[in-house]
Amino acid sequence: MIAYLGADGQIVDVRETSPLPVQVANAKPVPADTLLIATTNLFLTGERDLLGFANPDLPTLDGCGQYRKLIWFYFREGAGTTSYTILARATDHNGAPLATGWLTVASGTLPGGANSWNRLEIPATGDAYYDQYRIVVNRTDGSGYALISKIVGVR
């Protein structure tokens, strides 16, 4: 017998109880995929993407068209003021950008202090579905540190 103690103090046989005492209704899984895990060296100054590349034409993430939103989790080992810029663009069926340049989706200063976890949603509101993203960071003040990132794509 599989049982639990009911609110009235009586033993309830779970096999005879329908629905089960704990039931999740209207729940559906949200498909999400890990797209990037990287450590960025912010001991150096100057703009670079999360992979450490300074070339402004290289994407940090590619093949993201199926995701409506990206979630960027990051851990700051230091408190140095760090700016970020999130750029996006669409590509053709061969993976070539549809036009030159990037669209700025978001920019600002990374929130959080030393030894803190934080997260940013890309875009902050609405949906995106861009094919490529370039996520650029630049420590503009304070001591250098390592920035540990994980980016998850949500369908």
N, CA, C and O of each residue as an XYZ file, in Angstrom:
620
protein
N       0.839     -1.176      0.000
C       0.000      0.000      0.000
C       0.887      1.243      0.000
O       1.802      1.360      0.814
N       0.615      2.148     -0.898
C       1.278      3.449     -0.932
C       0.291      4.426     -0.347
O      -0.814      4.589     -0.864
N       0.694      5.097      0.760
C      -0.274      5.920      1.470
C       0.361      7.189      2.005
O       1.583      7.330      2.058
N      -0.503      8.101      2.396
C      -0.077      9.309      3.084
C      -1.122      9.626      4.135
O      -2.224      9.079      4.110
N      -0.778     10.507      5.055
C      -1.692     10.889      6.112
C      -2.486     12.101      5.643
O      -1.907     13.157      5.386
N      -3.785     11.965      5.532
C      -4.650     13.036      5.058
C      -4.809     14.136      6.095
O      -4.392     13.982      7.243
N      -5.419     15.258      5.684
C      -5.629     16.419      6.555
C      -6.502     16.074      7.757
O      -6.382     16.688      8.817
N      -7.384     15.084      7.585
C      -8.264     14.692      8.682
C      -7.630     13.650      9.593
O      -8.284     13.156     10.510
N      -6.349     13.304      9.351
C      -5.645     12.339     10.185
C      -5.838     10.901      9.750
O      -5.274      9.992     10.359
N      -6.621     10.678      8.714
C      -6.869      9.317      8.224
C      -5.793      8.923      7.210
O      -5.260      9.786      6.512
N      -5.472      7.638      7.122
C      -4.535      7.133      6.130
C      -5.277      7.015      4.800
O      -6.357      6.430      4.725
N      -4.672      7.586      3.748
C      -5.289      7.575      2.427
C      -4.417      6.728      1.510
O      -3.216      6.969      1.387
N      -5.030      5.728      0.863
C      -4.317      4.887     -0.102
C      -4.232      5.657     -1.414
O      -5.257      5.988     -2.010
N      -3.009      5.944     -1.864
C      -2.804      6.747     -3.062
C      -3.369      6.053     -4.293
O      -3.860      6.730     -5.197
N      -3.317      4.740     -4.357
C      -3.824      4.028     -5.527
C      -5.329      4.194     -5.674
O      -5.867      4.035     -6.769
N      -6.006      4.510     -4.589
C      -7.456      4.685     -4.646
C      -7.857      6.149     -4.742
O      -9.041      6.466     -4.858
N      -6.881      7.033     -4.695
C      -7.159      8.464     -4.716
C      -6.894      9.005     -6.102
O      -5.825      8.783     -6.671
N      -7.859      9.709     -6.641
C      -7.678     10.316     -7.945
C      -8.266     11.713     -7.889
O      -9.430     11.832     -7.509
N      -7.582     12.743     -8.225
C      -6.186     12.788     -8.638
C      -5.255     12.607     -7.450
O      -5.693     12.616     -6.300
N      -3.975     12.446     -7.732
C      -2.992     12.284     -6.670
C      -3.027     13.492     -5.745
O      -3.467     14.567     -6.153
N      -2.578     13.336     -4.527
C      -2.632     14.455     -3.583
C      -1.886     15.698     -4.078
O      -2.300     16.819     -3.781
N      -0.806     15.518     -4.818
C      -0.073     16.643     -5.379
C      -0.085     16.472     -6.885
O       0.446     15.492     -7.408
N      -0.680     17.411     -7.574
C      -0.779     17.313     -9.015
C      -0.490     18.676     -9.622
O      -1.018     19.691     -9.168
N       0.357     18.693    -10.658
C       0.673     19.922    -11.357
C      -0.272     20.034    -12.542
O      -0.353     19.131    -13.375
N      -0.980     21.143    -12.607
C      -1.941     21.343    -13.685
C      -1.433     22.410    -14.651
O      -0.808     23.384    -14.232
N      -1.695     22.230    -15.917
C      -1.360     23.192    -16.966
C       0.132     23.527    -17.029
O       0.505     24.636    -17.412
N       0.968     22.587    -16.662
C       2.412     22.825    -16.720
C       2.960     22.212    -17.998
O       2.604     21.093    -18.368
N       3.827     22.954    -18.665
C       4.495     22.413    -19.830
C       5.954     22.818    -19.760
O       6.277     23.922    -19.322
N       6.830     21.936    -20.185
C       8.248     22.277    -20.105
C       8.605     23.392    -21.082
O       8.054     23.470    -22.180
N       9.520     24.244    -20.674
C      10.012     25.302    -21.539
C      11.315     24.807    -22.152
O      12.313     24.657    -21.446
N      11.316     24.553    -23.460
C      12.547     24.062    -24.080
C      13.632     25.136    -24.048
O      13.444     26.241    -24.557
N      14.747     24.802    -23.455
C      15.877     25.724    -23.369
C      17.156     24.948    -23.627
O      17.274     23.786    -23.240
N      18.104     25.588    -24.276
C      19.379     24.959    -24.606
C      20.522     25.843    -24.141
O      20.463     27.067    -24.262
N      21.566     25.214    -23.606
C      22.775     25.957    -23.270
C      23.512     26.247    -24.571
O      23.828     25.330    -25.329
N      23.786     27.522    -24.828
C      24.434     27.945    -26.065
C      25.900     28.308    -25.876
O      26.692     28.207    -26.813
N      26.265     28.730    -24.666
C      27.645     29.170    -24.446
C      27.985     29.094    -22.969
O      27.188     29.480    -22.115
N      29.172     28.593    -22.680
C      29.772     28.692    -21.356
C      31.182     29.196    -21.611
O      31.947     28.558    -22.333
N      31.536     30.345    -21.020
C      32.836     30.953    -21.309
C      33.321     31.764    -20.123
O      32.529     32.277    -19.332
N      34.632     31.869    -20.014
C      35.263     32.765    -19.051
C      35.987     33.842    -19.842
O      36.832     33.537    -20.684
N      35.663     35.090    -19.576
C      36.255     36.221    -20.284
C      37.248     36.922    -19.371
O      36.926     37.265    -18.234
N      38.439     37.129    -19.869
C      39.507     37.787    -19.125
C      39.317     39.297    -19.199
O      39.548     39.909    -20.242
N      38.894     39.894    -18.089
C      38.727     41.340    -18.053
C      39.878     42.017    -17.318
O      39.735     43.132    -16.816
N      41.027     41.331    -17.257
C      42.238     41.960    -16.739
C      42.804     42.876    -17.822
O      43.526     43.828    -17.525
N      42.470     42.583    -19.072
C      42.872     43.418    -20.198
C      41.813     44.491    -20.406
O      40.653     44.293    -20.046
N      42.197     45.618    -20.979
C      41.225     46.659    -21.282
C      40.897     46.614    -22.769
O      41.622     46.004    -23.556
N      39.820     47.251    -23.141
C      39.383     47.269    -24.532
C      38.202     46.342    -24.749
O      37.997     45.380    -24.009
N      37.429     46.653    -25.781
C      36.245     45.850    -26.083
C      36.624     44.500    -26.655
O      37.518     44.385    -27.493
N      35.915     43.467    -26.174
C      36.066     42.110    -26.701
C      34.762     41.370    -26.427
O      34.016     41.707    -25.507
N      34.508     40.357    -27.244
C      33.283     39.596    -26.992
C      33.546     38.588    -25.882
O      34.665     38.493    -25.379
N      32.520     37.837    -25.501
C      32.654     36.893    -24.398
C      33.674     35.793    -24.689
O      34.184     35.163    -23.763
N      33.973     35.560    -25.958
C      34.965     34.555    -26.328
C      36.378     35.143    -26.360
O      37.346     34.414    -26.575
N      36.499     36.444    -26.149
C      37.797     37.105    -26.125
C      38.222     37.709    -27.449
O      39.342     38.206    -27.561
N      37.352     37.680    -28.464
C      37.699     38.200    -29.781
C      37.400     39.697    -29.884
O      36.348     40.160    -29.445
N      38.338     40.448    -30.468
C      38.161     41.879    -30.661
C      37.631     42.207    -32.055
O      37.175     43.328    -32.280
N      37.678     41.263    -33.001
C      37.200     41.486    -34.366
C      35.708     41.822    -34.331
O      34.908     40.982    -33.920
N      35.312     43.032    -34.752
C      33.917     43.460    -34.626
C      32.934     42.742    -35.552
O      31.726     42.935    -35.419
N      33.413     41.930    -36.476
C      32.499     41.243    -37.382
C      32.175     39.814    -36.942
O      31.231     39.218    -37.460
N      32.934     39.251    -36.000
C      32.715     37.872    -35.575
C      31.563     37.768    -34.581
O      31.519     38.524    -33.610
N      30.626     36.839    -34.809
C      29.547     36.654    -33.839
C      30.033     35.858    -32.625
O      30.916     35.006    -32.735
N      29.450     36.148    -31.491
C      29.690     35.354    -30.288
C      28.829     34.098    -30.336
O      29.269     33.023    -29.927
N      27.609     34.234    -30.832
C      26.659     33.124    -30.958
C      26.118     33.094    -32.373
O      25.817     34.136    -32.955
N      25.994     31.892    -32.928
C      25.492     31.726    -34.292
C      24.393     30.666    -34.280
O      24.386     29.796    -33.409
N      23.468     30.727    -35.232
C      22.397     29.730    -35.321
C      21.360     29.870    -34.227
O      20.856     28.867    -33.721
N      21.034     31.083    -33.857
C      20.112     31.338    -32.744
C      18.694     31.675    -33.188
O      17.867     32.042    -32.354
N      18.392     31.562    -34.474
C      17.099     31.982    -34.992
C      15.899     31.300    -34.377
O      14.793     31.838    -34.432
N      16.086     30.132    -33.794
C      14.964     29.398    -33.205
C      14.619     29.853    -31.785
O      13.621     29.411    -31.215
N      15.442     30.732    -31.217
C      15.233     31.152    -29.830
C      14.579     32.524    -29.761
O      15.022     33.477    -30.402
N      13.518     32.603    -28.971
C      12.814     33.874    -28.825
C      13.510     34.787    -27.835
O      13.343     36.006    -27.881
N      14.294     34.196    -26.937
C      14.966     34.966    -25.905
C      16.223     34.240    -25.479
O      16.264     33.010    -25.467
N      17.251     35.000    -25.128
C      18.470     34.451    -24.546
C      18.549     34.922    -23.100
O      18.189     36.057    -22.789
N      19.017     34.051    -22.224
C      19.237     34.411    -20.830
C      20.739     34.313    -20.579
O      21.342     33.256    -20.767
N      21.333     35.424    -20.153
C      22.765     35.485    -19.891
C      22.969     35.492    -18.380
O      22.700     36.486    -17.707
N      23.451     34.363    -17.860
C      23.834     34.266    -16.455
C      25.322     34.566    -16.391
O      26.086     34.075    -17.222
N      25.741     35.358    -15.428
C      27.170     35.627    -15.318
C      27.569     35.787    -13.856
O      26.780     36.195    -13.004
N      28.841     35.442    -13.608
C      29.430     35.576    -12.286
C      30.608     36.522    -12.402
O      31.526     36.289    -13.189
N      30.584     37.574    -11.631
C      31.658     38.571    -11.629
C      32.605     38.264    -10.486
O      32.208     38.300     -9.321
N      33.851     37.962    -10.807
C      34.836     37.726     -9.750
C      35.367     39.034     -9.175
O      35.967     39.034     -8.100
N      35.156     40.144     -9.869
C      35.615     41.451     -9.405
C      34.529     42.489     -9.577
O      33.483     42.226    -10.170
N      34.792     43.678     -9.047
C      33.773     44.729     -9.064
C      34.069     45.828    -10.076
O      33.356     46.832    -10.106
N      35.100     45.670    -10.908
C      35.439     46.704    -11.874
C      34.252     47.066    -12.754
O      33.535     46.186    -13.230
N      34.044     48.358    -12.971
C      32.937     48.819    -13.814
C      33.104     48.247    -15.217
O      34.149     48.418    -15.845
N      32.074     47.570    -15.700
C      32.148     46.887    -16.992
C      30.932     47.232    -17.826
O      29.795     47.020    -17.406
N      31.181     47.766    -19.011
C      30.068     48.051    -19.919
C      29.836     46.828    -20.805
O      30.743     46.029    -21.036
N      28.613     46.702    -21.290
C      28.285     45.616    -22.215
C      27.451     46.177    -23.355
O      26.722     47.156    -23.193
N      27.574     45.537    -24.505
C      26.742     45.853    -25.663
C      26.331     44.529    -26.290
O      27.169     43.659    -26.528
N      25.043     44.382    -26.555
C      24.535     43.174    -27.197
C      24.068     43.566    -28.587
O      23.167     44.389    -28.753
N      24.696     42.962    -29.573
C      24.422     43.248    -30.976
C      23.782     42.011    -31.612
O      24.024     40.887    -31.172
N      22.962     42.224    -32.651
C      22.293     41.107    -33.308
C      22.166     41.381    -34.794
O      22.216     42.528    -35.239
N      22.000     40.292    -35.564
C      21.732     40.429    -37.001
C      21.109     39.141    -37.522
O      21.222     38.075    -36.917
N      20.452     39.277    -38.658
C      19.850     38.139    -39.344
C      20.792     37.694    -40.459
O      21.597     38.481    -40.956
N      20.682     36.427    -40.845
C      21.524     35.886    -41.917
C      20.650     35.248    -42.989
O      19.471     34.973    -42.767
N      21.251     35.017    -44.162
C      20.519     34.335    -45.228
C      20.624     32.820    -45.043
O      21.172     32.353    -44.045
N      20.106     32.061    -45.991
C      20.082     30.598    -45.872
C      21.478     29.979    -45.872
O      21.630     28.827    -45.467
N      22.496     30.710    -46.314
C      23.874     30.218    -46.290
C      24.631     30.666    -45.041
O      25.794     30.301    -44.866
N      24.001     31.441    -44.181
C      24.648     31.921    -42.964
C      25.373     33.234    -43.115
O      26.037     33.679    -42.179
N      25.264     33.874    -44.279
C      25.894     35.173    -44.492
C      24.964     36.272    -43.982
O      23.751     36.189    -44.172
N      25.520     37.305    -43.334
C      24.669     38.404    -42.844
C      23.869     39.039    -43.983
O      24.373     39.182    -45.097
N      22.629     39.417    -43.699
C      21.773     40.039    -44.705
C      22.257     41.435    -45.088
O      22.003     41.902    -46.198
N      22.952     42.097    -44.171
C      23.476     43.440    -44.437
C      24.735     43.623    -43.605
O      25.041     42.801    -42.742
N      25.454     44.690    -43.861
C      26.650     44.971    -43.076
C      26.265     45.564    -41.729
O      25.214     46.188    -41.589
N      27.113     45.364    -40.757
C      26.892     45.940    -39.441
C      25.971     45.111    -38.566
O      25.496     44.042    -38.947
N      25.740     45.647    -37.384
C      24.943     44.980    -36.357
C      23.862     45.928    -35.850
O      24.002     47.148    -35.936
N      22.788     45.358    -35.323
C      21.735     46.106    -34.647
C      22.008     46.028    -33.150
O      22.188     44.934    -32.616
N      22.041     47.171    -32.463
C      22.237     47.155    -31.010
C      20.924     46.787    -30.335
O      19.933     47.508    -30.455
N      20.918     45.659    -29.623
C      19.729     45.177    -28.920
C      19.680     45.739    -27.500
O      18.607     46.081    -27.002
N      20.839     45.834    -26.851
C      20.899     46.358    -25.485
C      22.320     46.812    -25.186
O      23.278     46.331    -25.791
N      22.446     47.740    -24.251
C      23.764     48.160    -23.787
C      23.605     48.770    -22.409
O      22.510     49.174    -22.017
N      24.692     48.831    -21.689
C      24.656     49.403    -20.353
C      25.873     48.987    -19.559
O      26.912     48.647    -20.125
N      25.741     49.017    -18.252
C      26.795     48.598    -17.338
C      26.333     47.335    -16.635
O      25.197     47.261    -16.165
N      27.218     46.330    -16.561
C      26.842     45.079    -15.907
C      26.489     45.327    -14.449
O      27.302     45.872    -13.702
N      25.294     44.936    -14.033
C      24.930     45.075    -12.629
C      25.690     44.066    -11.770
O      26.172     43.046    -12.263
N      25.785     44.367    -10.499
C      26.389     43.446     -9.550
C      27.797     43.846     -9.163
O      28.500     44.535     -9.901
N      28.187     43.393     -7.985
C      29.514     43.671     -7.484
C      30.388     42.440     -7.555
O      30.072     41.473     -8.249
N      31.490     42.487     -6.830
C      32.431     41.361     -6.817
C      31.773     40.120     -6.223
O      30.982     40.204     -5.284
N      32.116     38.978     -6.788
C      31.632     37.674     -6.324
C      30.107     37.596     -6.282
O      29.524     37.142     -5.298
N      29.473     38.045     -7.361
C      28.014     38.013     -7.422
C      27.531     37.379     -8.724
O      28.131     37.551     -9.785
N      26.427     36.640     -8.609
C      25.727     36.088     -9.768
C      24.684     37.097    -10.216
O      24.052     37.759     -9.393
N      24.509     37.209    -11.527
C      23.502     38.106    -12.083
C      22.953     37.489    -13.364
O      23.461     36.471    -13.835
N      21.927     38.099    -13.921
C      21.373     37.624    -15.185
C      20.779     38.785    -15.960
O      20.275     39.755    -15.394
N      20.857     38.651    -17.283
C      20.237     39.611    -18.192
C      19.419     38.827    -19.205
O      19.843     37.772    -19.675
N      18.248     39.348    -19.539
C      17.433     38.742    -20.581
C      17.666     39.507    -21.878
O      17.699     40.737    -21.892
N      17.825     38.764    -22.960
C      18.097     39.354    -24.270
C      16.996     38.923    -25.231
O      16.923     37.737    -25.552
N      16.148     39.807    -25.701
C      15.980     41.196    -25.291
C      15.266     41.266    -23.942
O      14.685     40.281    -23.487
N      15.315     42.440    -23.308
C      14.707     42.616    -21.988
C      13.191     42.460    -22.055
O      12.580     41.955    -21.113
N      12.576     42.889    -23.161
C      11.132     42.720    -23.360
C      10.902     42.200    -24.770
O      11.704     42.452    -25.669
N       9.830     41.491    -24.958
C       9.492     40.976    -26.288
C      10.350     39.777    -26.691
O      11.043     39.180    -25.867
N      10.284     39.448    -27.967
C      11.008     38.309    -28.519
C      12.040     38.798    -29.526
O      11.977     39.940    -29.981
N      12.990     37.930    -29.873
C      14.073     38.361    -30.756
C      14.143     37.541    -32.046
O      13.799     38.056    -33.111
N      14.571     36.301    -31.981
C      14.726     35.409    -33.138
C      15.817     35.845    -34.113
O      15.726     35.539    -35.302
N      16.843     36.550    -33.645
C      17.968     36.888    -34.521
C      18.845     35.656    -34.718
O      18.885     34.772    -33.863
N      19.544     35.604    -35.846
C      20.398     34.455    -36.151
C      21.750     34.513    -35.450
O      22.264     33.487    -35.005
N      22.325     35.707    -35.349
C      23.643     35.869    -34.738
C      23.610     36.975    -33.691
O      22.910     37.979    -33.828
N      24.397     36.751    -32.638
C      24.557     37.761    -31.592
C      26.045     37.988    -31.358
O      26.851     37.063    -31.464
N      26.390     39.202    -31.045
C      27.742     39.542    -30.609
C      27.588     40.243    -29.268
O      26.944     41.289    -29.179
N      28.178     39.668    -28.224
C      28.074     40.216    -26.879
C      29.454     40.727    -26.493
O      30.393     39.955    -26.300
N      29.552     42.050    -26.384
C      30.825     42.732    -26.169
C      30.870     43.286    -24.750
O      29.902     43.879    -24.275
N      32.003     43.088    -24.078
C      32.199     43.630    -22.737
C      33.485     44.465    -22.724
O      34.401     44.233    -23.513
N      33.530     45.422    -21.827
C      34.692     46.298    -21.721
C      34.784     46.809    -20.292
O      33.909     47.543    -19.833
N      35.852     46.420    -19.584
C      36.066     46.938    -18.227
C      36.569     48.368    -18.362
O      37.638     48.606    -18.924
N      35.802     49.313    -17.851
C      36.128     50.724    -18.025
C      36.728     51.362    -16.786
O      37.194     52.501    -16.838
N      36.722     50.630    -15.655
C      37.228     51.199    -14.416
C      37.512     50.065    -13.436
O      36.952     48.976    -13.562
N      38.372     50.319    -12.472
C      38.630     49.357    -11.404
C      39.615     48.282    -11.807
O      40.223     48.335    -12.876
N      39.759     47.308    -10.928
C      40.714     46.217    -11.129
C      40.151     45.160    -12.062
O      38.937     44.974    -12.155
N      41.058     44.466    -12.757
C      40.655     43.405    -13.661
C      40.094     42.202    -12.920
O      40.360     42.009    -11.734
N      39.321     41.402    -13.625
C      38.728     40.194    -13.044
C      38.291     39.256    -14.156
O      38.324     39.614    -15.333
N      37.888     38.070    -13.781
C      37.348     37.101    -14.734
C      35.822     37.159    -14.676
O      35.232     37.223    -13.597
N      35.196     37.136    -15.849
C      33.734     37.129    -15.973
C      33.343     35.758    -16.501
O      33.726     35.389    -17.611
N      32.588     35.003    -15.721
C      32.169     33.659    -16.116
C      30.722     33.737    -16.586
O      29.848     34.202    -15.854
N      30.475     33.278    -17.817
C      29.149     33.428    -18.434
C      28.564     32.104    -18.858
O      29.275     31.175    -19.243
N      27.240     32.041    -18.778
C      26.471     30.939    -19.366
C      25.285     31.580    -20.062
O      24.565     32.383    -19.470
N      25.085     31.219    -21.326
C      23.949     31.754    -22.070
C      23.037     30.601    -22.480
O      23.477     29.599    -23.043
N      21.762     30.777    -22.179
C      20.747     29.777    -22.470
C      19.763     30.361    -23.470
O      19.307     31.492    -23.301
N      19.429     29.601    -24.513
C      18.428     30.012    -25.485
C      17.081     29.406    -25.145
O      16.990     28.202    -24.906
N      16.032     30.218    -25.120
C      14.684     29.766    -24.793
C      13.829     29.830    -26.054
O      13.752     30.875    -26.701
N      13.189     28.719    -26.404
C      12.342     28.677    -27.604
C      10.986     29.291    -27.343
O      10.147     29.340    -28.243
